[in-house]
Amino acid sequence: MLEMLSALMIMGVTAAMALPSAVNALRDYKLHTDATAIASYLNVARMRSAAQMAPYRINLNVGNGTYTIEKLCGASLSSVDPACTSSYAAFTTPKLEYGTQYVAQGNTLASCRPAGVALYPDGVTADPSPCPVTLQVYFNTRGSPVDSTGAPKSYAVYLSNQNNMVDAVTLTLGGRAAAFNWSPDSAQWFMR
């Protein structure tokens, strides 16, 4: 009985020492998963816009950690919907596809670089001014990233967690969506 209690005590101490590392690893995994999911959503919206020959946008709400894919008016202007005053206007009743997605609990979105991050990730040269609560990423009918007027534009969204780990998802002018991880030790971004 004494040997069994000693073995249980050793297992309990080992588990207590390993638990914080496991919790931190799980948080970091969830952050990387969210970054990959957003990059995938950008690619889906890009492909949908080219396949449907209609502009699309992704609405990233940094305030509540949600994102959606929305089909926009395109060539079907005011004769179909009075809200369609331009190709990049939203329909009166939003045409959301795939529902609302949420980042993992404890992860936060940001439309501008977080404090402590010195460089911009690949293909991004500046933060939007001011940092919007809802970052809207537009795609034209060819699947290229543009702004709300149709001018080419690159985008970045930043994710962070309770461990102060930072990931970024970028969309370059060429349409490449990529996920990056910030390394505070070397002060640079690494593509994942």
N, C-alpha and C positions, 0 to 999 in steps of 0.2 A: 504494500500500500504506500509506503514511504517513497519507494522508487517511482511509482506512478505519479504521486504528487510532485515529486522533483521534476519529472519529465514534463508535466503540465505547466509547472511554473516556468521552466525554461522556454517552452513554446509560447506562453503568454508574454514573456518579456521580449522575445524575438518579434512576435506580432506587433506589440506596442511600439517597438523601434521602427518597424517597416511601414506601419500605417500612414504616418505623415508623408513619406515619400510616395506611397501609392496614391494618396489623395492629390498631391501636387501633380503627379504624372497624369492622372485622370483629367484634372483641370486643363493642363496643357494640351492633351489630346482633344478635348472638346473645343478648345480655341482653334486648333488646326483644322478640325472637322468643319467648324463654322466658316472659316476662310475658304476652304475647298468647296463648300456648298454654295457660297456666294459667287465664287469664280465659275462654278458650273451653271448657276442661274444666269450669269452674264452671257455665257456661251449659248444657253437655250434661247434667251431673248434675241441674241444676234442671229441665230439660225432661223427662228420663227419669223423674224422681220424679213429675211431674205426669201424664205420659202413662201410666205403669205403675201409678199410684195406690199407690206404695210409697215409703217413705223411702229416701233414698240419702245417701251421704257421700263426701267426697273426703278421702283420707288423704295429707297433705303431710308427708313425712319430711324435716325440715330437716337431719338428720344425714348422710344419704347422697344428698340431692338427688333424691328420687323422689316420684311422686304417682300415686295410683290412684283409680278410681271403684268404689265398693262398694255393692251393693244390700243393704238391711237387712231385718229381719224384717217390720215393718209389722203388718198385721192377722193374719198367720199366726203365732200365738203357739205356746206349748209343744206343742200337738198335732202340729205339723209338725216342730219341731226343739227339743230340750230347752234349747238356748242362747237361745231366743227368750223371754226373760223380760219384755221391753218392746218397744214398737214400734221403738225406736232401737237395739236390740241387734243384733249381728252374728250371722249364721248360724255354726254349728259349723265348717262348711267355708266360708270366705269366698267370696262370690259377686262376684268382681272382674270388671269389664267393661273391655274395651279394653286389658288388660294393664298392665304397669308402665311409666310414662313417666319419662324422665330429663331433668334440666336439662343444658345444654351444659357441657362440661368447662371449669373455671375459674369458673363461676357458682356462687353459693351462695344457699341459701334461709335465711330467718330468720322466726321467728314473732313477734318483737318488733322495734321500730325499731332500725336499726343506729346506731352511734355517729356523731355529726355531723349527724344528721337531727333538726331541732328540732320539726317539726310532724307531726301525723297526717294522712294523706291523707283525702279526701272520705268522710264518713259514719262514720269510725272515731274513737272518743274515748279509747281506752285500749289498752294491751297486755295480753294474757292474763298472769295471774300464777300460777305462774312461767311463763316462756317455754317452752312444751312442745317436745320434740324431734319429736313427731308432732302436727301441727295437724290436727284433724278438723273438717271443715266439713259440717254436717248440713243436709238439706233435707227438709221435711215432704211430705205427699202432694199439696200444692198448689204445690210448688216454691218455697216461701218458706224463707229461711235461718233455722235454729233451732239451739239447743244440744242436747245429748244428752237433755234432758228435754222438748223440744218448745217451749221458750220462745224468742221471736224474738231474733235476735242478728245483729250485723254482724261481718265478719271482714276481716282484712288479712294478707297475706303479703308479705315483702320479698325482693328479689333484688339481689345486688350482684356485681360482677366485679372483675378485676384492675386496672382503671382507676379504681376507687373510684366508679363510677357506680352509682346506686341506682334501682331501679324498685319499684313497689308494685302489687299487685293487690288491689282491695277488692271486697267484696260487701256492699251496703247492705241494710238491713232490707226494702226493697222488692224485692230480688232482682237489682239491677243489678250486674253484674260489670264492672269497668273497670280499665284499666292506667294507671298514672301514672309520671312521671319526676321525680326530685328534682333541682332546680336549686340547687347550692350558692351560685351567684353571687347569686341573688335570694332564697334561703332559702324556697322554696315548691315545691309540687307542681304539675305541669302534666299534664292528661289527654292521653293520646296517642290 
